Amino acid sequence: MAKTIVVKQIGSPIRRPEKQRQTLIGLGLNKMHKTRELEDTPAVRGMVAKVSHMVEIIEEKG
């Protein structure tokens, strides 16, 4: 089984640059307090790092 991480959106994309908004959409997050279980890859980790002020890693599985 592949490693996964659970990511939760904790910040609003209002008044943020368009690139950060698009990164949130790429992660599948578009509403406050929404969570997603994503595969733990370098690409996903990089996206989370770019918007680390708006998301939180809740859990790492695998």
N, C-alpha and C positions, 0 to 999 in steps of 0.2 A: 504494500500500500504506500502511496506517495505521501510525503509530508505535506501538511496543510496548515494554514494560519487562519484565525478568525479575526477579521478587521471590523471595527465599528467607527462610524463617522460621528465625531464629537464637535465639529466646528462647521459653521455655515460658509458656503462659498460666496456669499454676498460681499461685494467690494473686494474681491480677489481677482488676480490676473486670469485671463482666459485659459492659459495653459494649465493652471491649477484646477480650474473647473473641469476641463477636459480629462485631466488625470483622474479626478474623482469618478467621472462617468466611466472611464476605462476600467476602474476597479469595480464598477457596478454599484457605486454609492451615489445617490442623488437626493436623499432626504436625511434629515437629522436622526440620529440614533438607530440608523439602519445597520445591520450586520451582514457580512458576507464571508463565506468560507472559501478561501482561494488556495490554489496550489502554491507551495513555497518554492518559488523560483527566483533567480537573481533579478529578472525583469520586474516581477511583482514587488520584491523587496525595494528595488529602486524607485518604483512608483510610490510606495508607501513612504519612503524617505523624502521624496519631493513634497509631499503634503503631510508631513509628520505632525504639524501643528493643527491639523483638522481631523486626523484619524488616530486610532489607538488599537494596538494589537492586544486582543483579549486573551487569546489562547493559541498555543502551538501544539499541533497534534502530529503523531507519527514519529 
